[in-house]
């Protein structure tokens, strides 16, 4: 039977990890470069049009946003890393907040790192994954915007990306191909979360 989300609600926004909700439930955080489609993907997974606020302007998410899913686990929308039209001092504050969260959140079961499927591997993404892997935080790669490419183009793009990842990881991290437009990858991602929840 397909896994689905029956109830989801916004819980709180926190500027720092110490202000986050109690770490008493399994937690899954979503992160990626600005404009990678993070909010759209969260809305697709929860089947709600505006649970996470979407914006065409990079750097919209500035806080650690917690959503409570089916009263049993947390979904977390983290600020994007990389380019955003904000002052450097503000970006540095976000970076510290993100790193403190990733290193200090004891109930973080998996970090979903979102990658726009249309782009070649960027060094900033590879550096971030290497750092996350180095501190032994479980992470999954989510290729987004698959609807923008033909099926064979998607396959080629992912194959090319994985080839680059082989320079950094053996074995390769788990990955999913997704699209917020046509719900591609939704069942696979939720099945993965359900499996980890059972082991929590």
N, C-alpha and C positions, 0 to 999 in steps of 0.2 A: 504493500500500500504506500503511495507517494507521501513523503513527509511534507507537511505544510505548517504555516504559522497561522494560528487562530486569533491571537490577540497581541497587539504591540502598542506601546505608548512611550512617549518621551518622558524621561525621568528627571534628568538634571544636566546642567552644563557646569563644568568645573575648569578653573584656570590652572589648577595644579593637582597632582595625583593625590595629595593628602585630603583634598576636598571631595574626592570621588565617593560613590556609594560604598557601603561595606563590601569587602571582597568575599562574599559568602555564596556566590553563584558562579557557574562557568561563564567565561567572558570571551568575546570574539571582537577584535578591533579591526577596523578598515582604514587603510592609509594609502596614499599615493601622491604623485605630483599634482599640482594644481590643474583643475579642469580634466581630470582623468575619467570623470563620470561616477565619482564615489557616491554622492547623494542619490543620483538616479538609480544606482545599483541597489542601495539600501532600500529605497522605495519599491523597487521591483521584488526584492526578496520578501519584504513584508506585505506586498500587494496593497500598498497604500500610496496614493499619489503625492502626498506632501508631508510624510512623516519626517524626512530629512529635507531641509531647505536646499533647493538647487539654484544655481546662479551661473550666468555666463561669465561673470567676473572672477578671475583667479583669486584665491585667498579668502573665500567667503566663510569657511569654517575656521574659527579662531579659538575655539574652546574644545575641551574633551566632552563630547556629548554622549550621554548614556541613554539607551532605550531598553525598556524591560520587555522581554519577549515571552509570551505565554506564562507569565509569572514565574519563570523558571531559569532563564538565562539572560545575560546582558549582551546587547549589540552596541558597539562603541564606534562613533564617527570621530576620527582624529583629524586635527588640522593637516592640510597637505604640506609636503616639503618641496623644496626647490623654488622655482620662480613664483612670486606673487607680488602684486603691486602695492607693497607696504614698505615702510622704512626698515633699514637693516636691523636696527635695535629691536623692532617688533618681531622680525623674523627670528632673531637670535633667541628671543624669549619663547617663541613657539617651539624652536628646536630643543631648548632645554626642557620644556614642558613635555614634549613627545618622548624624549630620551628618559626622563624621570619616570614617565608612565610605563614605558616598555620594560625598563629594568626593575621597576619597583612594584608592579601590579601582580601579586602572587597568584591570582585566579585567572590570569590571561592564558587561555588554552591554545589560542592560535591567533597570529597576526596575518591578516589578509593584505598582501601588497598588490595594489592595482596597477596594471600596466596597459596603456593604450596599444591595442594589437597592431595598429597601423604604423607604429614607430619602431625604428631599430633600437637595440639595447643602448640606453643612456648610461654614462659612467656614474651619474648621481644615483640612479636606481641600483646599479651593481654594487656600488660602495655601501649603500644603505643595507642591501641584502647581506653583504659580507659581514657588516657590523652586527646585524641581528643574528645571523648564523653563528658568529663568533661568541656571542654571549649566550648561545644555546636557547634562544626563544623560538619555539616552533612557529614556522611561517609557511604560508601557502601563496602562490602567485595566482592572481586573477587577471586574465587577459580580458579587457573590456572593449566595448564597441565593435563586437564581431559582425554586427549587421552592416557595418560600413564596407565590408569586404565580401567577395564571393567565397564560397566554401574552400575552393582550392587555394585561393590567396591567403585565407586565414591559416590553413594548414602549413603553407610555405612560410608565412610570417612567424608562426609559433616554432616551427622547425629551426628556422634561422636564429631565433632568440635562444632556444634551448642549446644550440650549438655553442653560442657565446657563453651561456651559463656553465657549460661543461668545463670552461677554463677556471671556474671558481668553486664548483660544487660537484662532489661525487659521493653518494648518489645525488641526482637532481631533486630539487624540492617538488612537492606535489603541486599540480596546477589545474586550473579550470578555465574554460573559454566561456565567456558570458556576453550577454547583450541585454541591456535594460529595456530595449525596444520590443524584442520578441520573446523575452523571458528565457532565453537560452542560458543553460547552466544552472538555472534556479534549483531544480530538483537535486542535481549532483552536489551543489554547495550545501543545501539544507540537509541532505543525507549525511554528508561529511560531519556537519555540526552535530546532528543527532547521534552519530556514532561516538563522537568525542564526549558528548554530554553523558552518555551511558557509562563512560569510563571515569568520569570526574569523581 
